[in-house]
Amino acid sequence: MVLLKMSHLNKIYNGKINVRAISDLNLDVEKGEFLGIMGPSGSGKTSLLNMIATIDPPTSGQVSINGENPYALNFDQLAAFRRQKLGFIFQSFNLLDTLTVKENIFLPLTLDGAALSDMKDKLKRIAGRLGIEHILDKRPYEISGGEAQRTAIARAIIHNPELFLADEPTGNLDSKNSTDVMQLLERLNHEEQATILLVTHDPQAASYCSRVVFIKDGELYNELYRGDNQTDFYRRIMDTLKLLGGSSS
């Protein structure tokens, strides 16, 4: 089943010189897939992610998430769609320092008016899985980068979104915490059949995906499937990035 469908997407930024960031792009993401998106700087990765995230509408073409076009919704409907259907994981964590870890995780459910008992039940299960029970009453500035990203993941999954969007989630982490976060996302994909879209410049992070698509000059350049051997997949990703040329950041 196709969960995310991108049909003939184009994104043009108008100015003194018009810039075509995405050009007639077609891409399907299956429900339960862990998809990576890579490409050189300026390839259109961020523009594509912003269109999927319902932040920036396409110039033409359509984004469909579980059969629904979010850009056909009004302002309030779109806000609810983002909150209920999408889970966001950012490089900068985007946690609120004025709230505790627990309150940050509760935020999507609080905005939807969920019952406190339901929120506590979900938190107990998720905090246990992510190993963050001991920091729930701390504030974001009192925890490590790895703990902050685990908190952000907990916030993203607590309302069971249909699609997770992870934008460079290991960008501010050391190698150990990066590995821990990618293993968490891999488990989430395998155990919960979560559909995850990962934008990354890191080939090691991308090697946890089941498929990686490469974008160059706003167009699909290539795609690779992981198979059973992650080490071989990592090597093939590196080889493709070398062929692409330029920085993948």
C-alpha positions in Angstrom: 0.0 0.0 0.0 1.4 3.4 -1.0 1.2 5.8 2.0 3.0 8.8 0.5 2.7 9.6 -3.2 4.4 12.5 -5.0 3.2 13.1 -8.5 4.9 15.4 -11.0 6.2 17.7 -8.3 7.7 20.9 -9.3 9.1 23.7 -7.0 10.2 27.0 -8.5 11.4 29.8 -6.3 10.8 33.1 -8.0 13.2 36.0 -7.9 15.5 38.0 -10.1 16.5 34.6 -11.4 13.9 31.8 -11.0 15.4 28.7 -9.3 13.9 25.3 -10.1 14.5 23.2 -6.9 12.4 20.2 -7.9 11.6 19.1 -11.4 8.8 16.8 -12.4 9.5 14.4 -9.5 7.5 11.2 -9.0 8.1 9.0 -5.9 6.0 6.5 -4.0 6.7 5.5 -0.4 5.1 2.2 0.8 3.4 1.9 4.2 6.0 0.5 6.6 9.0 1.6 4.5 12.1 3.2 5.9 13.2 5.5 3.1 16.3 7.6 3.0 16.8 10.7 0.8 20.3 11.8 -0.1 22.0 14.2 -2.5 24.5 17.0 -2.9 24.0 20.4 -1.3 21.5 22.3 -3.4 20.0 19.1 -4.9 16.5 19.8 -3.6 16.3 17.5 -0.6 15.1 20.3 1.8 12.6 21.6 -0.7 11.2 18.1 -1.2 11.0 17.5 2.6 9.2 20.9 3.1 6.6 19.9 0.6 6.0 16.5 2.2 5.9 18.2 5.6 3.1 20.5 4.3 5.3 23.6 5.1 5.9 24.8 1.5 3.3 24.0 -1.3 4.6 22.7 -4.6 4.5 25.0 -7.6 2.7 22.2 -9.4 2.0 18.6 -8.9 0.6 16.9 -5.9 1.5 15.4 -2.5 -0.8 12.7 -1.2 -0.5 11.2 2.3 -2.7 8.1 2.8 -4.9 9.3 -0.1 -5.4 12.8 1.2 -4.0 16.0 -0.3 -3.0 18.2 2.7 -2.8 21.3 0.5 -6.6 21.1 -0.1 -7.2 21.6 3.6 -7.9 25.0 5.2 -5.6 26.5 7.8 -7.2 24.8 10.9 -7.6 21.5 9.1 -3.9 21.6 8.0 -2.7 22.3 11.5 -4.6 19.3 12.8 -3.4 17.2 9.9 0.3 18.0 10.8 -0.3 17.4 14.5 -2.1 14.1 14.1 -0.8 12.5 10.9 2.9 13.5 10.9 5.7 13.0 13.4 8.7 15.3 13.1 12.3 14.6 14.3 14.8 17.4 13.8 18.5 17.9 13.9 18.1 20.7 16.5 15.6 18.6 18.6 13.1 21.6 18.9 12.4 21.0 22.5 10.9 23.7 24.7 13.3 24.6 27.6 10.4 25.9 29.7 8.8 22.4 29.8 10.1 19.2 31.4 11.0 16.2 29.2 7.6 14.7 30.2 5.7 17.8 29.2 7.6 18.1 25.9 6.6 14.5 25.0 3.0 15.2 26.1 2.7 18.3 23.8 1.0 16.7 20.8 -1.6 15.0 23.0 -2.1 18.1 25.1 -2.9 20.1 22.0 -5.5 17.5 21.0 -7.1 17.5 24.4 -6.2 13.9 25.3 -7.2 12.5 28.7 -4.4 12.7 31.3 -4.7 8.9 32.1 -4.3 8.1 28.4 -1.2 10.3 28.1 0.4 8.7 31.2 -0.2 5.2 29.9 1.4 6.0 26.5 4.3 7.8 28.2 5.1 4.9 30.4 5.3 2.5 27.5 7.3 4.8 25.2 9.7 6.0 27.9 10.5 2.4 28.8 11.2 1.5 25.2 13.5 4.5 24.7 15.3 4.3 28.1 14.4 7.8 29.2 12.4 7.1 32.4 15.1 8.7 34.6 15.0 12.1 32.8 11.2 12.7 32.6 11.2 15.5 35.2 14.4 17.2 33.9 14.4 20.1 31.5 16.0 19.9 28.0 19.1 22.0 29.1 19.8 19.4 31.8 20.1 16.4 29.5 22.6 15.2 26.9 22.2 15.5 23.1 21.4 11.8 22.8 18.8 12.0 25.5 17.3 15.1 23.9 16.9 13.3 20.6 15.3 10.3 22.3 12.9 12.8 23.9 12.2 14.3 20.4 11.5 10.7 19.1 9.2 10.0 22.0 7.3 13.2 21.3 7.1 12.2 17.6 5.7 8.7 18.2 3.3 9.3 21.2 0.3 10.1 19.0 1.0 7.2 16.5 1.4 9.3 13.3 1.1 7.8 9.9 4.4 9.2 8.6 7.6 10.2 10.4 9.8 12.9 8.9 13.4 12.8 10.2 15.6 15.7 9.1 19.2 15.1 9.8 18.4 13.5 13.2 22.0 12.6 13.9 23.5 15.9 12.8 24.2 17.1 16.3 25.2 13.8 17.8 28.5 12.0 18.3 29.0 8.6 16.7 27.7 6.5 19.6 24.5 8.5 20.0 24.0 8.6 16.3 24.1 4.8 16.2 21.7 4.6 19.1 19.2 6.9 17.5 19.4 5.1 14.1 18.9 1.8 15.9 15.9 3.2 17.7 14.4 4.3 14.3 15.1 1.0 12.8 13.4 -0.8 15.7 10.4 1.6 15.3 10.2 0.7 11.7 10.5 -3.1 12.2 8.4 -3.5 15.4 5.7 -0.9 14.8 5.8 -1.0 10.9 6.3 2.8 11.2 6.7 4.6 7.8 9.9 6.8 8.1 11.4 9.3 5.7 14.9 10.2 6.6 16.8 13.1 5.0 20.5 12.8 5.7 24.0 13.5 4.4 25.4 10.7 6.6 25.9 7.4 4.6 26.1 5.5 7.9 22.7 6.7 9.0 21.3 6.0 5.5 22.5 2.4 5.7 19.8 1.7 8.3 17.1 2.5 5.7 15.4 -0.2 3.6 15.8 2.0 0.5 17.7 5.2 -0.4 16.8 7.5 -3.2 19.4 10.0 -4.5 18.4 13.5 -5.8 20.5 15.6 -8.1 19.4 19.0 -9.5 15.9 18.4 -8.4 15.5 15.1 -10.1 15.7 11.5 -9.0 19.2 10.3 -9.9 19.3 6.7 -8.5 17.9 4.4 -5.8 19.3 1.5 -3.8 17.7 -1.2 -1.8 19.3 -2.5 1.3 18.7 -6.2 1.3 20.2 -8.3 4.1 23.7 -6.9 4.2 24.0 -3.5 5.8 27.8 -3.3 5.3 27.4 -3.9 1.6 24.5 -1.3 1.5 26.8 1.3 3.1 29.5 0.6 0.5 27.0 1.0 -2.3 25.7 4.3 -0.8 29.3 5.6 -0.7 29.9 4.6 -4.3 26.8 6.3 -5.4 27.6 9.5 -3.5 31.1 9.5 -5.2 29.4 9.3 -8.6 27.0 12.1 -7.6 29.9 14.4 -6.8 29.9 17.4 -4.5 29.0 17.6 -0.9 26.0 15.5 0.3 25.3 18.0 3.2 
